[in-house]
Amino acid sequence: MQKIIPHLWFDKEAVEAANFYTSAFKDSAIIKKVTLRDTPSGDTDLVTFKLMGQEFMAISAGPYFKPNAAISFMVACDTTEEVDRLWDILIQGGEAMMEKAEYPFSKNYGWVKDKYGFTWQIMHDGGMPVQKITPSLMFAGPKAGSARKAMELYTSVFPNSGPLEGEGHISEYGEAAQAPDKPDMLQYARFKIYGQELVVMDSAYEHQFDFNESVSLLVNCDTQEEIDAYSNALSAVPEAEQCGWIKDQFGVSWQMNPSIMNDIMSSSDQVAVDRATRAFLKMKRFDIQKLKDAYEGKA
């Protein structure tokens, strides 16, 4: 099971978007679709899918959070032709944030906002052995300069974590920095947590966006100890804790999700699923035993 899964929030379009993305990316498919009944947002669609072999989740839960470029997805393509193909698909109904062209760091790169508002950095990877799709966190405006602190925090919390080895995986602005960026800010850093790669970047320019719940990082936790340890280490906004969601000191949203939730939500026993749903909707931090009891009708 993939331990960390990017989770996308939609108003009503989660299933539609999952179908669109899986038709665009190779080695992609819908894994499962679930409807959670009688939530505060009404009946809510939850879909799990894979893109280029990596799991994503999406939920239709109301018009509460608008996606932006604070968290984008870097897509490493084997060929420049693959960059062209994905660009042509994803820009339909969307817009270019950085036009597709040759840049010093890639023979063919473009940053595109798709028709749903999520952003993708599509690039020819030049043969570097990197993860195919990597969440990229930009610390912008007043949060610029926090990228290194975030990387250090995340790698200290999760096992099998640390900076990627080799050239090209971390760079500062250095002496070429132009104000308001500073020389010691991170222009780019790639690291891993739980064996999965993330990217962080600083940009001191005012980009008019910030982290929100439209993109969160869901962590599959096998034990209550994992849920508690990761929540205690990362949660910095107590009022944001709800249904396993937490918000860290930088504003990034995480979900500490019991792994057994995947089995519960795949059950054909709708009555049991509804009991579990009613139980977890009342929880701030997930309690695995209470969730099991509700599902089994013991609560």
C-alpha positions in Angstrom: 0.0 0.0 0.0 1.3 3.5 -0.9 1.9 5.2 2.4 1.4 8.9 1.3 -1.3 9.7 -1.2 -2.0 13.2 -2.7 -5.7 14.0 -2.0 -7.6 16.5 -4.3 -10.7 18.3 -3.1 -13.5 19.1 -5.6 -16.9 20.7 -5.4 -18.7 18.0 -7.5 -16.2 16.9 -10.1 -14.0 14.3 -8.4 -15.2 11.3 -10.5 -15.2 13.3 -13.7 -11.7 14.6 -13.0 -10.4 11.2 -12.2 -11.6 9.9 -15.5 -10.0 12.9 -17.3 -6.7 12.4 -15.6 -6.6 8.6 -16.1 -7.3 9.1 -19.8 -4.4 11.6 -20.0 -1.6 9.8 -18.2 -0.1 6.4 -19.1 -0.2 3.5 -16.7 -3.4 4.9 -15.1 -6.7 3.6 -13.9 -9.6 4.1 -11.6 -9.1 1.8 -8.5 -12.4 2.3 -6.7 -15.3 4.7 -6.2 -17.2 5.0 -2.9 -20.1 7.2 -1.9 -20.2 8.4 1.7 -23.8 9.0 2.6 -25.2 11.8 4.8 -22.1 13.8 5.4 -22.2 17.5 6.1 -21.7 18.0 2.4 -24.5 15.5 1.6 -23.7 12.3 -0.3 -20.0 12.6 -1.1 -18.1 10.8 -3.9 -14.6 9.5 -3.0 -12.5 8.0 -5.8 -9.1 6.4 -5.7 -7.1 6.2 -8.9 -3.5 5.8 -10.1 -1.5 8.0 -12.5 1.7 6.7 -14.0 1.5 3.9 -11.4 1.1 6.3 -8.4 -2.1 6.5 -6.3 -4.2 9.6 -5.9 -7.5 10.3 -4.2 -10.2 12.8 -4.9 -13.3 13.8 -3.1 -16.4 15.8 -4.1 -17.3 17.6 -0.9 -18.5 21.1 -1.8 -17.2 24.4 -3.0 -15.1 25.2 0.1 -11.5 25.1 -1.2 -10.1 26.4 -4.5 -7.0 24.8 -5.9 -4.0 26.9 -6.6 -0.3 26.6 -7.4 1.0 26.3 -3.8 1.1 22.6 -4.3 1.6 21.5 -7.9 2.6 18.1 -9.4 5.9 17.7 -11.2 5.6 15.1 -14.0 8.8 13.5 -15.2 8.5 12.5 -18.9 10.9 10.1 -20.7 10.6 12.0 -24.0 9.9 15.6 -25.2 7.0 14.1 -27.2 5.4 12.9 -24.0 5.6 16.4 -22.6 3.9 17.8 -25.8 1.1 15.2 -25.5 0.3 15.8 -21.9 0.5 19.6 -22.3 -2.0 19.5 -25.2 -4.4 17.5 -23.1 -4.1 19.3 -19.8 -4.3 22.8 -21.2 -7.7 22.2 -22.7 -10.0 24.5 -20.8 -7.0 25.6 -18.6 -4.2 28.1 -19.0 -0.4 28.3 -19.1 1.4 29.4 -16.0 4.8 29.0 -17.7 4.7 28.5 -21.4 6.1 25.2 -22.7 9.6 25.7 -24.0 13.2 24.8 -23.5 14.7 26.0 -20.1 18.1 25.6 -18.6 16.8 22.8 -16.4 14.8 20.9 -19.1 14.7 20.5 -22.8 10.9 20.7 -22.7 9.0 22.1 -19.7 5.7 23.8 -19.1 3.6 24.7 -16.0 -0.1 24.4 -16.7 -3.3 24.9 -14.7 -5.9 22.4 -15.8 -9.6 23.1 -16.2 -10.3 22.1 -12.6 -7.6 24.6 -11.2 -4.9 22.0 -10.3 -1.4 22.7 -11.7 1.1 20.4 -13.3 4.8 21.0 -14.1 5.4 18.8 -17.1 9.1 18.3 -18.0 11.5 16.1 -19.9 13.5 14.6 -17.0 16.7 14.2 -19.0 17.2 10.7 -17.7 17.4 11.6 -14.0 16.0 8.7 -11.8 13.2 10.5 -10.1 9.6 9.7 -9.2 7.2 10.0 -12.1 4.8 12.4 -10.4 6.0 14.4 -7.4 4.0 16.9 -5.2 5.9 20.2 -5.2 5.3 22.7 -2.4 6.0 26.4 -3.0 6.6 28.6 0.0 5.7 32.0 -1.4 5.6 35.6 -0.2 5.9 35.9 3.6 6.5 32.1 3.9 9.5 32.2 1.6 12.5 30.9 3.4 10.5 28.1 5.1 11.2 25.4 2.5 14.3 24.1 4.2 12.6 24.1 7.6 9.7 22.2 6.2 12.0 19.6 4.6 13.8 19.1 7.9 10.6 18.8 9.8 9.0 16.3 7.4 12.1 14.1 7.2 12.4 14.1 11.0 8.8 12.9 11.5 8.5 10.0 9.0 10.7 6.9 8.6 12.7 6.1 5.5 13.2 9.8 4.9 15.9 12.2 3.8 17.3 14.3 1.0 17.9 12.5 -2.3 21.5 11.7 -3.0 23.4 13.0 -6.1 23.7 16.2 -8.0 20.7 18.2 -9.1 18.4 17.4 -6.2 19.0 20.5 -4.1 20.0 24.1 -5.1 19.9 27.5 -3.5 19.4 30.8 -5.2 23.0 31.6 -4.3 24.8 34.7 -5.5 22.6 35.0 -8.6 19.5 35.7 -6.3 17.5 38.7 -7.2 15.5 40.5 -4.6 13.2 39.7 -2.9 14.7 36.2 -3.1 17.7 35.6 -0.9 20.9 33.6 -1.6 20.2 31.0 1.1 16.6 30.3 0.0 15.9 27.0 -1.7 15.3 27.3 -5.4 14.6 23.6 -5.5 15.0 20.6 -3.2 13.9 17.0 -3.7 13.7 14.6 -0.7 11.8 11.6 0.4 9.5 10.7 3.2 8.3 7.1 3.7 10.3 6.4 0.5 8.2 8.7 -1.6 9.5 11.9 -3.1 8.5 15.5 -2.4 9.8 18.8 -3.7 10.0 22.1 -1.9 10.8 25.6 -3.3 11.0 29.1 -2.0 9.8 32.2 -3.9 9.7 35.5 -2.1 7.6 37.1 -4.8 3.9 37.8 -4.0 2.1 35.0 -5.9 -1.4 35.6 -4.4 -1.8 32.0 -3.3 -1.1 29.9 -0.2 -1.6 26.3 1.0 -5.1 25.2 1.6 -7.1 22.0 1.8 -7.6 21.6 -1.9 -4.5 19.5 -1.9 -3.6 17.5 1.2 -1.2 14.7 1.8 -3.0 11.6 3.1 -0.8 9.2 5.2 -2.0 5.6 5.6 -1.3 4.7 9.2 -1.4 1.0 10.3 -1.6 1.7 14.0 -3.0 4.2 16.5 0.6 4.9 17.5 1.4 6.1 14.0 -1.7 8.4 13.9 -0.9 9.9 17.3 2.8 10.3 16.7 2.5 12.0 13.3 -0.4 14.2 14.4 1.4 15.3 17.5 4.5 16.1 15.5 2.8 18.0 12.7 -0.5 19.5 14.0 -0.1 23.2 14.6 -3.7 24.5 14.2 -5.9 22.6 16.7 -9.1 24.0 15.3 -8.3 22.5 11.9 -8.3 19.0 13.3 -11.3 17.1 12.0 -11.9 13.6 10.6 -8.1 12.9 10.6 -7.2 16.2 9.0 -4.5 18.4 10.5 -2.7 21.5 9.4 1.0 22.0 10.0 2.9 25.1 11.0 3.4 26.1 7.3 -0.3 25.7 6.5 0.1 22.4 4.6 -2.8 20.0 5.2 -2.3 16.3 6.0 -4.7 13.5 6.7 -3.8 10.8 9.1 -5.9 7.9 7.8 -6.2 4.5 9.4 -5.2 1.9 6.8 -8.3 -0.2 7.8 -10.4 2.6 6.4 -9.6 1.4 2.9 -11.2 -2.0 3.7 -14.1 -0.5 5.5 -15.0 1.8 2.6 -14.7 -1.1 0.1 -17.2 -3.2 2.0 -20.4 -4.4 0.4 -22.2 -4.0 3.7 -23.6 -0.5 3.2 -25.2 -0.4 6.7 -21.8 -1.1 8.3 -20.1 1.5 6.1 -22.8 4.0 7.2 -22.2 3.2 10.8 -18.4 3.8 10.4 -19.1 7.0 8.5 -21.3 8.4 11.2 -18.6 7.5 13.8 -15.6 9.1 12.0 -17.5 12.3 11.2 -17.6 12.9 14.9 -13.9 12.4 15.4 -11.1 15.0 15.3 -8.3 12.5 15.4 -9.2 9.0 14.2 -9.6 6.3 16.9 -9.0 3.0 15.2 -10.7 0.9 17.9 -13.8 3.1 17.9 -13.9 2.9 14.1 -13.8 -0.9 14.2 -16.5 -1.0 16.9 -18.8 1.2 14.9 -18.2 -0.8 11.7 -18.9 -4.1 13.5 -22.0 -2.7 15.3 -20.5 -2.8 18.8 -20.7 0.9 19.5 
